[in-house]
Amino acid sequence: MALSDVQLRVRPGSVLALMGENGAGKSTLMKIIAGIYQPDAGELRLRGKPVIFETPLAALQSGIAMIHQELNLMPHMSVAENIWIGREQLNGLRMIDHGEMHRCTAKLLERLRINLDPEEHVGNLSIAERQMVEIAKAVSYDSDILIMDEPTSAITDKEVAHLFSIIADLKAQGKGIIYITHKMNEVFAIADEVAVFRDGAYIGLQRADSMDGDSLISMMVGRELSQLFPVREKPIGKLLMSVRDLRLEGIFQGVSFDLHAGEILGIAGLMGSGRTNVAEALFGITPSDGGEIHLDGLPVRISDPHLAIEKGFALLTRTQAQRPVSVPLGHGKWRWRCCRITSVATVSSSRRPCAPCAKTCARSCGENPVAGAMHRHLVRWQPAKGLARPLADDQPTDPDSRRADPRYRRRRQGRDLPVDRLPRQRRHGGDHDFLGTAGSARHE
């Protein structure tokens, strides 16, 4: 059972932080409130009156908007078209008035202090900019209740501060906000109240200023934690891979490290610093321009992903929804699947490989399809089961954030990545509350 006898209330002009471990039922309840799921029992009250939302449109028309954890934007449409999709401004002939749509979008973005061109294609935006488009889209409905599901998972501290200023403006307008996050500092920075779920059950609701981090964690896990990150001793094995002075022209240079068997090596840096590009260079997606890679003491040159897989490498990309994955095709064999090419409007008019997600691959291989976080678990578990070679995991706690590739960053600087740098594709409640809920739900 995904939810059992849960309750929640949201007051006008306040921020309610909804906390809980993964699988606690937070997103499931939000999707019930937004009309995506239907509850098996209980009731939903809006402004003190019972309501039933059979569709997301019904929830929107009643003043409830939701920013989903997964971005839901059309990459080949403009910022303005994405914000007003289904609600386009019309002229006297009942045709779309693009000029008026542009003006409305520019006015909205200016009010929210979001510096974006309404005519820019969403596919050309960074992850943080796309998240801001999602926020602007939700605000454009002028809803009384705004649900934000992990809105800061893929944006920088600068954009987080910007989002908090937007939330403060919405509070001043009397809006009620439900804020889902795993980041403790955000809870105590903006929340007025904190509700905690655990294993699909409602645990309690308290004022944020009456709690601290330890008490919140205890409510979430159901026990006192004497040590949040206990030290675990793990013997390190022999030298597995050695990298010296790896470089990719215009992207990164001078990258050197050693990786031992049984060791987890973290690569940290700001967005755009080249972390992902290093992983892609090691995997042969964008072969490096120089440097040395030694595997088991022997020099290797990884020129394409197929060769990397033959050498025992595995890459878990930052977004399994749009990037290629390795899937088993029987008898322990693996194949790099790139099943379709999607045209992307870019300065260089290039074409980028786009492979199916793990759900599609599993279906094509006769396996039961999986969804959501299971994409990542499918890809992580299967290569690790039989491989002793390096596994590169890009943003493991960010399951579905989108990321601009090296070519995009080059284009932003007025340059195009040379043709030989392009990724290769192988042929092969109550009356005073805005919202009150109580009930249970089962999500298959």
VOPAGU-2260 file (C-alpha; in pm, 1 decimal, decimal comma):
REM VOPAGU-2260
SITE   aa  ch    i         X         Y         Z
SITE  MET   A    0       0,0       0,0       0,0
SITE  ALA   A    1     154,1     328,8    -111,5
SITE  LEU   A    2     -46,2     541,7     136,6
SITE  SER   A    3    -245,2     454,3     447,6
SITE  ASP   A    4    -466,0     697,8     641,5
SITE  VAL   A    5    -253,7    1000,8     562,5
SITE  GLN   A    6    -350,8    1362,4     625,4
SITE  LEU   A    7    -214,1    1699,3     524,7
SITE  ARG   A    8    -315,9    2064,8     547,8
SITE  VAL   A    9    -189,9    2373,1     370,0
SITE  ARG   A   10    -258,2    2726,4     489,3
SITE  PRO   A   11    -273,5    3040,8     276,0
SITE  GLY   A   12      51,0    3235,8     261,7
SITE  SER   A   13     263,2    2954,5     404,6
SITE  VAL   A   14     517,7    2694,5     296,1
SITE  LEU   A   15     461,3    2336,4     405,8
SITE  ALA   A   16     769,4    2116,2     369,5
SITE  LEU   A   17     684,4    1750,1     310,3
SITE  MET   A   18     965,5    1525,4     428,8
SITE  GLY   A   19    1032,8    1152,8     423,0
SITE  GLU   A   20    1271,7     890,9     294,0
SITE  ASN   A   21    1250,3     755,6     -60,0
SITE  GLY   A   22     929,4     555,3     -95,3
SITE  ALA   A   23     756,0     730,6     194,2
SITE  GLY   A   24     465,9     827,1     -31,4
SITE  LYS   A   25     529,2    1199,5     -74,1
SITE  SER   A   26     506,9    1214,4    -451,9
SITE  THR   A   27     217,4     969,5    -457,5
SITE  LEU   A   28       7,0    1196,2    -234,5
SITE  MET   A   29      98,2    1499,1    -445,1
SITE  LYS   A   30     -15,4    1319,4    -759,3
SITE  ILE   A   31    -347,1    1240,9    -589,9
SITE  ILE   A   32    -389,2    1609,5    -500,8
SITE  ALA   A   33    -299,0    1705,5    -858,5
SITE  GLY   A   34    -554,8    1464,2   -1006,5
SITE  ILE   A   35    -302,7    1222,8   -1157,7
SITE  TYR   A   36    -387,9     932,3    -925,1
SITE  GLN   A   37    -723,3     847,2    -768,8
SITE  PRO   A   38    -741,1     753,7    -397,7
SITE  ASP   A   39    -907,2     430,6    -278,9
SITE  ALA   A   40   -1051,0     599,8      30,1
SITE  GLY   A   41   -1059,6     929,5     213,2
SITE  GLU   A   42   -1143,8    1278,7      96,0
SITE  LEU   A   43    -982,7    1593,9     -31,8
SITE  ARG   A   44   -1109,4    1934,2      83,6
SITE  LEU   A   45   -1034,4    2259,6     -91,7
SITE  ARG   A   46   -1127,2    2582,7      87,2
SITE  GLY   A   47   -1328,9    2369,2     328,9
SITE  LYS   A   48   -1538,4    2192,9      61,5
SITE  PRO   A   49   -1500,7    1830,4     -51,7
SITE  VAL   A   50   -1361,3    1796,9    -404,5
SITE  ILE   A   51   -1278,4    1513,9    -643,7
SITE  PHE   A   52   -1020,5    1562,8    -916,0
SITE  GLU   A   53   -1061,4    1300,2   -1184,4
SITE  THR   A   54    -800,7    1459,8   -1411,5
SITE  PRO   A   55    -500,5    1691,8   -1372,8
SITE  LEU   A   56    -692,5    1952,7   -1572,9
SITE  ALA   A   57    -966,6    1952,2   -1310,3
SITE  ALA   A   58    -707,6    2019,8   -1040,0
SITE  LEU   A   59    -552,8    2300,9   -1243,2
SITE  GLN   A   60    -891,1    2462,2   -1303,3
SITE  SER   A   61    -953,4    2448,3    -927,1
SITE  GLY   A   62    -628,0    2632,1    -853,3
SITE  ILE   A   63    -373,4    2353,6    -790,0
SITE  ALA   A   64     -52,7    2347,9    -995,6
SITE  MET   A   65     240,0    2109,3    -962,4
SITE  ILE   A   66     606,9    2125,6   -1059,9
SITE  HIS   A   67     701,2    1762,2   -1108,1
SITE  GLN   A   68    1033,4    1608,3   -1014,6
SITE  GLU   A   69    1076,3    1507,0   -1377,9
SITE  LEU   A   70    1085,6    1797,7   -1620,4
SITE  ASN   A   71     788,9    1789,8   -1858,0
SITE  LEU   A   72     889,2    2027,3   -2134,8
SITE  MET   A   73     887,3    2001,1   -2513,7
SITE  PRO   A   74    1249,1    2050,4   -2628,2
SITE  HIS   A   75    1159,7    2151,2   -2984,1
SITE  MET   A   76     916,2    2421,7   -2874,5
SITE  SER   A   77     997,3    2770,7   -2750,7
SITE  VAL   A   78     986,4    2889,4   -2390,3
SITE  ALA   A   79     661,6    3076,1   -2461,2
SITE  GLU   A   80     499,8    2775,6   -2632,0
SITE  ASN   A   81     592,0    2548,8   -2340,3
SITE  ILE   A   82     451,8    2788,0   -2079,6
SITE  TRP   A   83     117,7    2842,6   -2255,7
SITE  ILE   A   84      69,1    2502,4   -2419,2
SITE  GLY   A   85    -303,9    2428,2   -2428,1
SITE  ARG   A   86    -380,2    2786,4   -2319,0
SITE  GLU   A   87    -239,6    2978,2   -2614,3
SITE  GLN   A   88    -347,9    3337,7   -2667,7
SITE  LEU   A   89    -581,9    3360,2   -2969,6
SITE  ASN   A   90    -660,6    3638,0   -3211,9
SITE  GLY   A   91    -999,2    3735,0   -3358,5
SITE  LEU   A   92    -979,7    3446,5   -3606,0
SITE  ARG   A   93    -929,2    3196,3   -3320,0
SITE  MET   A   94    -573,3    3134,4   -3432,1
SITE  ILE   A   95    -267,3    3148,8   -3209,2
SITE  ASP   A   96    -147,3    3504,5   -3156,2
SITE  HIS   A   97     228,5    3452,1   -3128,6
SITE  GLY   A   98     295,9    3821,1   -3069,8
SITE  GLU   A   99      61,3    3834,4   -2771,8
SITE  MET   A  100     203,3    3506,5   -2641,0
SITE  HIS   A  101     552,3    3654,8   -2659,7
SITE  ARG   A  102     441,3    3968,6   -2472,3
SITE  CYS   A  103     266,3    3768,4   -2198,7
SITE  THR   A  104     570,8    3545,1   -2156,8
SITE  ALA   A  105     811,6    3837,7   -2140,3
SITE  LYS   A  106     592,3    4003,4   -1876,5
SITE  LEU   A  107     575,9    3682,6   -1671,1
SITE  LEU   A  108     951,5    3621,7   -1688,3
SITE  GLU   A  109    1021,4    3983,9   -1594,4
SITE  ARG   A  110     792,2    3956,3   -1290,7
SITE  LEU   A  111     975,9    3642,0   -1181,8
SITE  ARG   A  112    1317,6    3795,6   -1261,0
SITE  ILE   A  113    1399,0    3509,7   -1498,7
SITE  ASN   A  114    1636,1    3620,7   -1773,0
SITE  LEU   A  115    1526,0    3408,6   -2068,7
SITE  ASP   A  116    1423,0    3479,0   -2426,9
SITE  PRO   A  117    1057,7    3374,7   -2479,7
SITE  GLU   A  118    1145,5    3258,0   -2833,1
SITE  GLU   A  119    1442,0    3040,2   -2729,8
SITE  HIS   A  120    1392,2    2668,4   -2788,7
SITE  VAL   A  121    1384,7    2477,4   -2461,5
SITE  GLY   A  122    1620,9    2218,0   -2608,7
SITE  ASN   A  123    1894,5    2482,5   -2613,5
SITE  LEU   A  124    1857,4    2567,7   -2243,2
SITE  SER   A  125    2064,3    2438,9   -1953,4
SITE  ILE   A  126    1909,4    2220,4   -1685,8
SITE  ALA   A  127    1875,2    2511,4   -1443,3
SITE  GLU   A  128    1710,2    2727,0   -1710,3
SITE  ARG   A  129    1462,2    2450,7   -1796,0
SITE  GLN   A  130    1374,0    2423,0   -1428,6
SITE  MET   A  131    1302,8    2796,3   -1424,5
SITE  VAL   A  132    1071,8    2751,1   -1724,2
SITE  GLU   A  133     882,3    2484,1   -1529,9
SITE  ILE   A  134     849,2    2722,9   -1235,4
SITE  ALA   A  135     727,7    3005,6   -1461,2
SITE  LYS   A  136     476,0    2769,9   -1622,9
SITE  ALA   A  137     333,6    2668,2   -1284,8
SITE  VAL   A  138     314,9    3030,5   -1165,9
SITE  SER   A  139     139,5    3130,8   -1490,8
SITE  TYR   A  140    -172,7    2941,0   -1381,2
SITE  ASP   A  141    -207,7    3186,9   -1088,2
SITE  SER   A  142    -298,2    2889,3    -869,4
SITE  ASP   A  143    -378,9    2918,5    -501,2
SITE  ILE   A  144    -175,2    2605,1    -425,4
SITE  LEU   A  145     162,0    2529,4    -581,1
SITE  ILE   A  146     326,3    2189,5    -532,1
SITE  MET   A  147     703,2    2176,7    -582,3
SITE  ASP   A  148     850,2    1825,9    -600,3
SITE  GLU   A  149    1230,5    1841,4    -562,5
SITE  PRO   A  150    1263,0    2172,0    -754,4
SITE  THR   A  151    1629,5    2226,2    -660,4
SITE  SER   A  152    1767,1    1883,2    -751,7
SITE  ALA   A  153    1942,8    2009,0   -1066,0
SITE  ILE   A  154    2007,6    2379,0   -1010,8
SITE  THR   A  155    2296,4    2571,7    -859,3
SITE  ASP   A  156    2299,6    2770,3    -534,3
SITE  LYS   A  157    2239,8    3089,8    -731,7
SITE  GLU   A  158    1921,0    2952,7    -886,6
SITE  VAL   A  159    1813,4    2812,1    -548,3
SITE  ALA   A  160    1836,8    3161,6    -396,6
SITE  HIS   A  161    1635,7    3293,1    -691,9
SITE  LEU   A  162    1370,0    3026,1    -638,5
SITE  PHE   A  163    1345,6    3114,1    -268,5
SITE  SER   A  164    1284,1    3479,5    -360,4
SITE  ILE   A  165    1002,9    3369,8    -594,2
SITE  ILE   A  166     853,7    3157,3    -314,4
SITE  ALA   A  167     867,7    3458,4     -80,4
SITE  ASP   A  168     675,5    3664,0    -338,5
SITE  LEU   A  169     413,2    3390,7    -373,4
SITE  LYS   A  170     372,0    3371,4       4,8
SITE  ALA   A  171     318,2    3746,8      16,9
SITE  GLN   A  172      39,1    3699,0    -241,4
SITE  GLY   A  173    -134,3    3448,8     -11,5
SITE  LYS   A  174     -41,5    3136,1    -205,1
SITE  GLY   A  175      -3,9    2803,0     -28,1
SITE  ILE   A  176     307,5    2604,4    -121,3
SITE  ILE   A  177     385,7    2237,0     -65,5
SITE  TYR   A  178     761,3    2187,6     -90,9
SITE  ILE   A  179     917,7    1841,5    -121,0
SITE  THR   A  180    1291,3    1815,0     -70,1
SITE  HIS   A  181    1562,8    1598,3      82,3
SITE  LYS   A  182    1782,2    1896,9     170,9
SITE  MET   A  183    1758,4    1989,9     538,1
SITE  ASN   A  184    1899,2    2339,3     495,8
SITE  GLU   A  185    1620,2    2427,1     251,0
SITE  VAL   A  186    1353,2    2313,7     495,8
SITE  PHE   A  187    1469,4    2542,5     772,5
SITE  ALA   A  188    1534,3    2828,0     528,2
SITE  ILE   A  189    1184,2    2860,0     379,3
SITE  ALA   A  190     934,1    2627,9     551,9
SITE  ASP   A  191     676,1    2746,0     803,1
SITE  GLU   A  192     556,7    2393,1     884,8
SITE  VAL   A  193     702,0    2046,1     830,8
SITE  ALA   A  194     499,0    1729,4     772,1
SITE  VAL   A  195     672,7    1391,6     785,1
SITE  PHE   A  196     573,2    1066,6     611,9
SITE  ARG   A  197     727,3     725,5     669,7
SITE  ASP   A  198     648,5     404,1     480,7
SITE  GLY   A  199     329,4     550,1     336,7
SITE  ALA   A  200     201,4     668,8     676,5
SITE  TYR   A  201     156,9    1015,4     824,1
SITE  ILE   A  202     392,5    1066,9    1120,1
SITE  GLY   A  203     324,7    1423,7    1227,1
SITE  LEU   A  204     332,4    1796,7    1154,2
SITE  GLN   A  205     527,8    2058,8    1346,8
SITE  ARG   A  206     634,7    2418,6    1316,6
SITE  ALA   A  207     970,6    2437,4    1139,9
SITE  ASP   A  208    1113,1    2675,5    1401,4
SITE  SER   A  209    1039,4    2418,5    1675,1
SITE  MET   A  210    1257,1    2149,1    1514,3
SITE  ASP   A  211    1621,5    2086,2    1437,8
SITE  GLY   A  212    1795,3    1849,8    1200,4
SITE  ASP   A  213    1827,2    1564,6    1449,3
SITE  SER   A  214    1460,9    1566,1    1549,6
SITE  LEU   A  215    1351,9    1580,8    1185,4
SITE  ILE   A  216    1573,5    1286,4    1089,9
SITE  SER   A  217    1441,8    1086,6    1385,6
SITE  MET   A  218    1084,4    1141,1    1268,1
SITE  MET   A  219    1177,6    1036,0     916,2
SITE  VAL   A  220    1361,7     711,8    1003,7
SITE  GLY   A  221    1177,3     622,1    1326,2
SITE  ARG   A  222    1482,6     600,3    1549,6
SITE  GLU   A  223    1763,6     805,1    1696,1
SITE  LEU   A  224    2077,0     822,4    1485,8
SITE  SER   A  225    2393,8     841,7    1692,7
SITE  GLN   A  226    2612,3     868,7    1383,7
SITE  LEU   A  227    2475,6     994,1    1053,3
SITE  PHE   A  228    2768,8     875,8     842,2
SITE  PRO   A  229    2941,0     583,5    1020,2
SITE  VAL   A  230    3294,5     502,1     913,6
SITE  ARG   A  231    3325,8     170,1     733,7
SITE  GLU   A  232    3661,0       6,9     672,0
SITE  LYS   A  233    3700,8    -136,3     323,3
SITE  PRO   A  234    4027,5    -290,6     205,7
SITE  ILE   A  235    4154,8    -138,9    -117,1
SITE  GLY   A  236    4274,2    -378,5    -386,0
SITE  LYS   A  237    4530,5    -353,0    -661,3
SITE  LEU   A  238    4565,2     -62,9    -902,4
SITE  LEU   A  239    4295,7    -108,8   -1165,5
SITE  MET   A  240    4313,2     203,2   -1381,3
SITE  SER   A  241    4556,4     490,6   -1406,4
SITE  VAL   A  242    4485,9     815,4   -1593,7
SITE  ARG   A  243    4751,4    1076,8   -1664,0
SITE  ASP   A  244    4712,6    1424,6   -1818,5
SITE  LEU   A  245    4384,4    1343,8   -1992,2
SITE  ARG   A  246    4251,4    1635,6   -2196,1
SITE  LEU   A  247    3972,5    1730,2   -2435,6
SITE  GLU   A  248    4036,1    2050,9   -2625,5
SITE  GLY   A  249    3831,9    2340,9   -2496,0
SITE  ILE   A  250    3663,1    2129,1   -2226,5
SITE  PHE   A  251    3916,9    1998,6   -1972,8
SITE  GLN   A  252    4289,6    1931,0   -1937,2
SITE  GLY   A  253    4546,4    1782,2   -1698,5
SITE  VAL   A  254    4314,1    1520,2   -1546,8
SITE  SER   A  255    4511,8    1254,8   -1357,5
SITE  PHE   A  256    4401,1     993,9   -1104,4
SITE  ASP   A  257    4443,1     631,9    -994,0
SITE  LEU   A  258    4155,0     393,2    -933,3
SITE  HIS   A  259    4196,9      76,2    -725,2
SITE  ALA   A  260    3976,1    -230,6    -709,4
SITE  GLY   A  261    3704,9    -191,7    -444,2
SITE  GLU   A  262    3744,7     185,9    -440,5
SITE  ILE   A  263    3487,7     460,4    -507,0
SITE  LEU   A  264    3646,4     767,3    -664,7
SITE  GLY   A  265    3440,4    1086,1    -659,1
SITE  ILE   A  266    3479,7    1363,3    -916,9
SITE  ALA   A  267    3345,4    1697,1    -790,0
SITE  GLY   A  268    3306,6    2039,3    -945,6
SITE  LEU   A  269    3061,6    2309,5   -1043,7
SITE  MET   A  270    2810,5    2266,1   -1323,7
SITE  GLY   A  271    2996,4    2295,8   -1654,9
SITE  SER   A  272    3338,7    2225,4   -1502,4
SITE  GLY   A  273    3382,9    1910,3   -1710,1
SITE  ARG   A  274    3298,4    1627,6   -1468,2
SITE  THR   A  275    3061,4    1453,5   -1706,9
SITE  ASN   A  276    3295,0    1511,7   -1999,7
SITE  VAL   A  277    3571,6    1320,3   -1821,4
SITE  ALA   A  278    3341,2    1020,3   -1777,9
SITE  GLU   A  279    3232,5    1040,2   -2142,4
SITE  ALA   A  280    3593,5    1062,9   -2257,9
SITE  LEU   A  281    3684,3     753,5   -2056,1
SITE  PHE   A  282    3389,5     571,1   -2212,8
SITE  GLY   A  283    3475,2     680,6   -2566,6
SITE  ILE   A  284    3167,8     895,6   -2632,6
SITE  THR   A  285    3392,9    1197,4   -2692,4
SITE  PRO   A  286    3745,8    1053,0   -2729,0
SITE  SER   A  287    4015,9    1253,4   -2558,0
SITE  ASP   A  288    4273,6    1464,2   -2746,2
SITE  GLY   A  289    4564,4    1354,4   -2529,6
SITE  GLY   A  290    4680,3    1185,0   -2214,4
SITE  GLU   A  291    4726,8     824,2   -2113,6
SITE  ILE   A  292    4489,9     558,6   -1980,2
SITE  HIS   A  293    4633,7     237,6   -1834,5
SITE  LEU   A  294    4413,9     -58,5   -1749,1
SITE  ASP   A  295    4576,8    -334,8   -1544,0
SITE  GLY   A  296    4910,7    -173,3   -1623,9
SITE  LEU   A  297    4859,3    -179,7   -2000,4
SITE  PRO   A  298    4797,3     132,0   -2213,5
SITE  VAL   A  299    4456,1     147,3   -2378,5
SITE  ARG   A  300    4291,9     387,6   -2621,4
SITE  ILE   A  301    3913,8     406,7   -2585,8
SITE  SER   A  302    3787,8     546,2   -2916,1
SITE  ASP   A  303    3419,3     445,7   -2896,4
SITE  PRO   A  304    3169,5     303,4   -2644,1
SITE  HIS   A  305    3170,2     -40,9   -2805,1
SITE  LEU   A  306    3541,6     -76,3   -2734,5
SITE  ALA   A  307    3490,8      53,3   -2378,8
SITE  ILE   A  308    3229,9    -216,7   -2314,6
SITE  GLU   A  309    3463,5    -482,5   -2456,6
SITE  LYS   A  310    3728,7    -363,4   -2208,6
SITE  GLY   A  311    3477,7    -407,6   -1924,0
SITE  PHE   A  312    3372,0     -44,8   -1872,9
SITE  ALA   A  313    3016,1      55,8   -1787,6
SITE  LEU   A  314    2863,9     403,4   -1788,7
SITE  LEU   A  315    2550,0     502,6   -1602,5
SITE  THR   A  316    2452,5     835,5   -1757,0
SITE  ARG   A  317    2295,6    1124,3   -1572,9
SITE  THR   A  318    1964,4    1081,5   -1753,7
SITE  GLN   A  319    1851,7     733,9   -1852,4
SITE  ALA   A  320    1544,2     880,6   -2020,9
SITE  GLN   A  321    1742,3    1026,8   -2311,2
SITE  ARG   A  322    2090,4     876,9   -2318,0
SITE  PRO   A  323    2202,6     529,3   -2427,1
SITE  VAL   A  324    2215,9     235,7   -2187,8
SITE  SER   A  325    2378,3    -106,7   -2207,1
SITE  VAL   A  326    2133,8    -395,1   -2193,9
SITE  PRO   A  327    2183,4    -773,9   -2185,0
SITE  LEU   A  328    2080,9    -963,0   -2496,8
SITE  GLY   A  329    2120,8   -1313,5   -2361,3
SITE  HIS   A  330    2412,7   -1547,1   -2280,7
SITE  GLY   A  331    2583,4   -1278,1   -2076,2
SITE  LYS   A  332    2645,4   -1055,7   -2381,0
SITE  TRP   A  333    2602,6    -681,3   -2379,3
SITE  ARG   A  334    2530,4    -444,1   -2662,2
SITE  TRP   A  335    2527,2     -67,6   -2688,5
SITE  ARG   A  336    2183,0      22,8   -2817,8
SITE  CYS   A  337    2124,9     338,7   -3023,0
SITE  CYS   A  338    1792,9     281,3   -3193,5
SITE  ARG   A  339    1694,3     615,7   -3335,7
SITE  ILE   A  340    1826,0     953,4   -3443,0
SITE  THR   A  341    1635,6    1265,5   -3341,8
SITE  SER   A  342    1691,7    1595,4   -3519,3
SITE  VAL   A  343    1784,9    1883,7   -3291,7
SITE  ALA   A  344    1767,9    2248,4   -3398,7
SITE  THR   A  345    2121,2    2374,0   -3332,3
SITE  VAL   A  346    2360,3    2628,0   -3473,1
SITE  SER   A  347    2553,8    2355,7   -3648,7
SITE  SER   A  348    2240,0    2164,2   -3755,5
SITE  SER   A  349    2400,4    1849,2   -3618,1
SITE  ARG   A  350    2217,3    1530,9   -3534,4
SITE  ARG   A  351    2255,0    1369,6   -3196,7
SITE  PRO   A  352    2212,6    1001,0   -3111,6
SITE  CYS   A  353    1917,7     933,2   -2886,6
SITE  ALA   A  354    1877,6     585,6   -2741,4
SITE  PRO   A  355    1573,8     444,0   -2565,8
SITE  CYS   A  356    1539,4     446,9   -2191,9
SITE  ALA   A  357    1582,0     132,8   -1985,0
SITE  LYS   A  358    1203,9      82,3   -1990,4
SITE  THR   A  359    1199,7      63,2   -2369,4
SITE  CYS   A  360    1510,1    -153,8   -2384,0
SITE  ALA   A  361    1371,3    -394,8   -2126,5
SITE  ARG   A  362    1050,3    -424,6   -2326,4
SITE  SER   A  363    1238,5    -487,1   -2650,4
SITE  CYS   A  364    1439,9    -759,6   -2480,9
SITE  GLY   A  365    1128,3    -935,2   -2352,6
SITE  GLU   A  366    1168,2    -817,7   -1993,4
SITE  ASN   A  367     901,8    -655,4   -1782,5
SITE  PRO   A  368     917,9    -276,0   -1828,5
SITE  VAL   A  369    1032,8     -64,1   -1540,1
SITE  ALA   A  370     978,9     300,1   -1464,8
SITE  GLY   A  371    1105,6     590,7   -1257,8
SITE  ALA   A  372    1396,2     518,1   -1026,3
SITE  MET   A  373    1403,1     154,7   -1145,0
SITE  HIS   A  374    1566,5     272,5   -1470,1
SITE  ARG   A  375    1876,7     350,9   -1268,8
SITE  HIS   A  376    1866,5      34,4   -1059,0
SITE  LEU   A  377    1825,9    -180,0   -1370,5
SITE  VAL   A  378    2131,9     -32,5   -1537,0
SITE  ARG   A  379    2341,4     -20,7   -1219,4
SITE  TRP   A  380    2271,8    -374,7   -1103,1
SITE  GLN   A  381    2308,1    -560,2   -1429,4
SITE  PRO   A  382    2654,4    -440,9   -1538,7
SITE  ALA   A  383    2787,7    -462,2   -1183,3
SITE  LYS   A  384    2670,2    -821,9   -1157,6
SITE  GLY   A  385    2935,6    -960,2   -1389,5
SITE  LEU   A  386    3194,8    -686,6   -1437,8
SITE  ALA   A  387    3510,0    -614,4   -1241,2
SITE  ARG   A  388    3597,9    -308,0   -1446,7
SITE  PRO   A  389    3520,1      58,0   -1375,3
SITE  LEU   A  390    3159,2     169,2   -1352,4
SITE  ALA   A  391    3110,9     542,1   -1410,4
SITE  ASP   A  392    2795,3     678,9   -1244,2
SITE  ASP   A  393    2710,2    1038,2   -1342,8
SITE  GLN   A  394    2490,6    1217,0   -1082,1
SITE  PRO   A  395    2362,1     898,0    -907,2
SITE  THR   A  396    2124,5    1095,4    -679,5
SITE  ASP   A  397    1974,6    1291,5    -968,7
SITE  PRO   A  398    1771,2    1029,7   -1154,8
SITE  ASP   A  399    1610,9    1227,3   -1425,4
SITE  SER   A  400    1766,0    1570,8   -1461,4
SITE  ARG   A  401    1855,0    1678,9   -1810,9
SITE  ARG   A  402    2202,3    1796,8   -1898,4
SITE  ALA   A  403    2337,9    1990,0   -2193,2
SITE  ASP   A  404    2616,9    1800,1   -2370,0
SITE  PRO   A  405    2965,1    1932,6   -2461,9
SITE  ARG   A  406    2844,1    2055,4   -2799,3
SITE  TYR   A  407    2586,3    2277,4   -2630,2
SITE  ARG   A  408    2847,3    2436,0   -2405,4
SITE  ARG   A  409    3067,4    2500,9   -2707,0
SITE  ARG   A  410    2778,4    2660,9   -2892,2
SITE  ARG   A  411    2707,1    2886,8   -2593,4
SITE  GLN   A  412    3064,0    3013,1   -2636,0
SITE  GLY   A  413    3009,2    3074,5   -3007,6
SITE  ARG   A  414    3197,9    2763,2   -3116,4
SITE  ASP   A  415    3093,4    2430,1   -3259,9
SITE  LEU   A  416    3245,3    2102,7   -3151,9
SITE  PRO   A  417    3441,9    1955,2   -3443,3
SITE  VAL   A  418    3276,8    1672,3   -3631,3
SITE  ASP   A  419    3522,4    1419,1   -3492,4
SITE  ARG   A  420    3410,3    1516,9   -3138,8
SITE  LEU   A  421    3046,3    1427,8   -3196,0
SITE  PRO   A  422    2922,7    1117,9   -3009,4
SITE  ARG   A  423    2952,4     815,6   -3230,5
SITE  GLN   A  424    2667,5     584,9   -3314,8
SITE  ARG   A  425    2739,2     224,7   -3399,7
SITE  ARG   A  426    2539,7      71,5   -3678,0
SITE  HIS   A  427    2463,0    -217,0   -3476,2
SITE  GLY   A  428    -801,1    2066,4     682,6
SITE  GLY   A  429   -1064,4    2310,1     780,0
SITE  ASP   A  430   -1233,5    2624,1     647,4
SITE  HIS   A  431    -916,6    2824,9     722,6
SITE  ASP   A  432    -696,6    2582,5     532,7
SITE  PHE   A  433    -647,3    2589,5     157,8
SITE  LEU   A  434    -620,5    2215,7     146,7
SITE  GLY   A  435    -695,9    1924,6     376,3
SITE  THR   A  436    -659,6    1555,2     295,1
SITE  ALA   A  437    -718,5    1227,1     469,6
SITE  GLY   A  438    -730,6     875,1     331,0
SITE  SER   A  439    -526,9     604,6     169,5
SITE  ALA   A  440    -416,2     506,4    -174,8
SITE  ARG   A  441    -268,6     206,9    -343,9
SITE  HIS   A  442     -36,2     264,0    -636,6
SITE  GLU   A  443      32,1     -40,1    -847,1
